[in-house]
């Protein structure tokens, strides 16, 4: 990452981070619909941030933790 670029800090619920990390790890980014190559790069950057973030341990999430996070996020979706 270019250290001269502005940085945005984003706070997520742990369940969001677990679900997003799992999805990014299991998705072929070449098949995700995009309208610009930067979109795919941004998704890859999000994945790498999860892997580097010392304060967010989602990389070792178990299948049970992933299922629980999915259920927690989906329970009040309303759509």
N, C-alpha and C positions, 0 to 999 in steps of 0.2 A: 504494500500500500504506500502511496506517495505521501510522505510526511508533511508536504506543503499544502495538501488539500484540507479544507475544513472538515471537522469531525462532528457528528451528531451522536449524542448519547440517547439510547432508547431503552426505557424500562419495560420489561415484559413480565407477566405472570410466569412462574416456573412452568406451569402446564403448557402455556403457549410456546415456550422455548423448547420443551420436550417434544411437542407435536411437530413444530416446525423443523427441528433438527432431524427427527425421524423421517419426516416427509422428504426433506432435502437429501438425506442419505440414501433413500430408497427410490428416488425419482431420477429418471434419465433426463437431465436438463436439455438434451438435444430434442426431446419430444414435447417440451413445454411450449405452448403457443407464445410467441413473442412478436413484437412489431419492430424491435430494434435490438441488435446484439448486446447493447449495454444492459438490457433487462436480464439476460442470462448471466452476465458477469456480476450484476448486483446480487443475484441469488447465490452464486458461487461465493461471493464475498461474505454474505450473511452466514453461510455454512462455515466458512473458515473462521469467522469471528466466534461462533459457538465453540469451535475446536480450540481456539486460543484463549478464551475467556476463563481466567482462573476462578472468578467468582460465580460462574455458572457451570455447574457440573452436570451437563446433560448428555455428554458423550458416552457415559457408562450406564445410561438408563436401561433398566431391565424391561422385558416384554410386559410385565405386570405394571410397571410404572408408566409405560407408554399407553397402555390400555386405560389405566386410571386417569391419566391426563386427558386423553381423548374423551372419555366419558364426562369428566368435569367440565370441559369446554363445551361439549355438545348438549348438556342437559337443559340449558336455558336459551337455546338459540332462537326458537320461535319462528324459524323458517325452514 
